[in-house]
């Protein structure tokens, strides 16, 4: 029996999901609660809104409404700092954003696979060794 690890969506994947060749697959997995989201990502997508109505559409509508919340903890915040230091050792500390670091730390602690379309996430996960899946474009 193959065990499927749930995913944690990164903003980059969420922005491209509807145009992915695998859009139907991800839609089904989201409806099944297999794709989670962080408050950090919700804040990132909410920041794009130009009106309250648009904010509601981005943050409170499909597909986001079907994604269980994966929350930050003091432990994940500490791990994000540690990851930042590890990336610094590789000479690339300014590449990953703070949200990238937080999403990676949450995924690692919750044993989730980061679903993304972002090179900075690849940089982080080469450092941490955690599982990722790049959204097909």
C-alpha positions as CSV (number, residue, x, y, z in Angstrom):
1,X,0.0,0.0,0.0
2,X,1.3,3.4,-1.0
3,X,1.0,6.1,1.6
4,X,0.3,9.5,0.2
5,X,1.6,12.4,2.1
6,X,-0.7,15.5,2.1
7,X,0.5,18.7,0.5
8,X,1.0,22.2,1.7
9,X,0.4,24.7,-1.1
10,X,2.8,27.5,-1.7
11,X,1.5,30.8,-3.2
12,X,3.3,30.1,-6.5
13,X,1.4,26.8,-7.0
14,X,-1.9,28.3,-5.9
15,X,-1.5,31.1,-8.5
16,X,-1.0,28.6,-11.3
17,X,-3.1,25.7,-10.2
18,X,-6.2,26.5,-12.4
19,X,-4.0,26.5,-15.6
20,X,-2.0,23.4,-14.8
21,X,-2.5,20.3,-16.9
22,X,-3.2,18.6,-13.5
23,X,-5.9,21.1,-12.5
24,X,-8.6,18.5,-12.1
25,X,-6.4,16.2,-10.0
26,X,-5.5,19.1,-7.7
27,X,-9.2,20.2,-7.5
28,X,-10.2,16.7,-6.4
29,X,-7.4,16.5,-3.8
30,X,-8.3,19.9,-2.5
31,X,-12.0,18.9,-2.1
32,X,-10.8,15.8,-0.2
33,X,-8.8,18.0,2.2
34,X,-5.4,16.7,1.1
35,X,-4.0,20.1,0.3
36,X,-3.4,22.5,3.2
37,X,-2.6,26.2,3.4
38,X,-0.8,28.4,5.9
39,X,-2.0,31.7,7.3
40,X,1.2,33.1,5.8
41,X,0.0,32.1,2.3
42,X,-3.5,33.5,3.0
43,X,-1.9,36.8,4.0
44,X,0.2,36.8,0.8
45,X,-2.8,36.2,-1.5
46,X,-4.9,38.6,0.5
47,X,-2.3,41.3,0.0
48,X,-3.0,41.1,-3.8
49,X,-6.6,42.3,-3.3
50,X,-7.6,45.8,-4.4
51,X,-11.0,45.7,-2.7
52,X,-12.8,43.9,0.1
53,X,-14.8,41.9,-2.4
54,X,-11.6,40.8,-4.2
55,X,-10.1,39.8,-0.9
56,X,-13.1,37.7,-0.1
57,X,-12.8,36.0,-3.5
58,X,-9.1,35.3,-3.0
59,X,-9.2,34.2,0.6
60,X,-12.7,32.9,1.4
61,X,-13.7,31.2,-1.9
62,X,-12.9,28.0,-3.8
63,X,-10.3,26.5,-3.8
64,X,-8.9,28.1,-0.6
65,X,-12.1,27.5,1.4
66,X,-11.6,23.7,1.1
67,X,-8.0,23.8,2.3
68,X,-7.4,22.9,6.0
69,X,-5.2,25.4,7.8
70,X,-1.6,24.3,8.7
71,X,-0.6,26.7,11.5
72,X,2.6,28.3,12.7
73,X,3.9,27.3,16.1
74,X,6.9,28.6,18.1
75,X,8.7,25.5,16.9
76,X,8.1,26.2,13.2
77,X,9.2,29.8,13.7
78,X,12.4,28.6,15.2
79,X,12.9,26.1,12.4
80,X,12.4,28.9,9.8
81,X,15.2,30.8,11.4
82,X,17.4,27.7,11.4
83,X,16.6,27.1,7.7
84,X,17.5,30.7,7.0
85,X,20.9,30.2,8.6
86,X,21.4,26.9,6.7
87,X,20.7,28.7,3.4
88,X,23.1,31.4,4.4
89,X,25.8,28.9,4.7
90,X,25.3,28.1,1.1
91,X,25.6,31.8,0.2
92,X,22.0,32.3,-0.9
93,X,20.3,33.7,2.3
94,X,18.6,36.6,0.4
95,X,16.9,34.3,-2.1
96,X,14.1,32.8,-0.1
97,X,11.5,35.2,1.2
98,X,10.2,35.1,4.8
99,X,7.0,33.4,3.6
100,X,9.0,30.8,1.8
101,X,10.9,30.0,4.9
102,X,7.8,29.8,7.1
103,X,5.9,27.6,4.6
104,X,8.9,25.2,4.4
105,X,9.1,25.1,8.2
106,X,5.4,24.4,8.6
107,X,5.5,21.6,6.0
108,X,8.5,20.0,7.6
109,X,7.0,20.0,11.1
110,X,3.6,18.7,9.8
111,X,5.1,16.1,7.5
112,X,3.6,17.7,4.4
113,X,4.9,17.9,0.9
114,X,5.3,21.5,-0.4
115,X,3.4,22.0,-3.6
116,X,5.1,24.8,-5.5
117,X,6.3,26.5,-8.7
118,X,9.1,28.5,-7.2
119,X,12.9,28.2,-7.5
120,X,13.4,29.6,-4.0
121,X,11.4,26.6,-2.6
122,X,13.7,24.3,-4.4
123,X,16.7,26.1,-2.9
124,X,15.3,25.6,0.6
125,X,14.4,22.0,0.1
126,X,17.8,21.2,-1.3
127,X,19.1,22.5,2.1
128,X,16.5,20.7,4.3
129,X,15.9,17.5,2.2
130,X,12.2,17.7,2.8
131,X,9.7,16.5,0.1
132,X,8.4,18.9,-2.5
133,X,6.4,18.6,-5.7
134,X,6.6,21.1,-8.5
135,X,3.3,22.0,-10.0
136,X,3.2,21.1,-13.7
137,X,2.7,24.3,-15.7
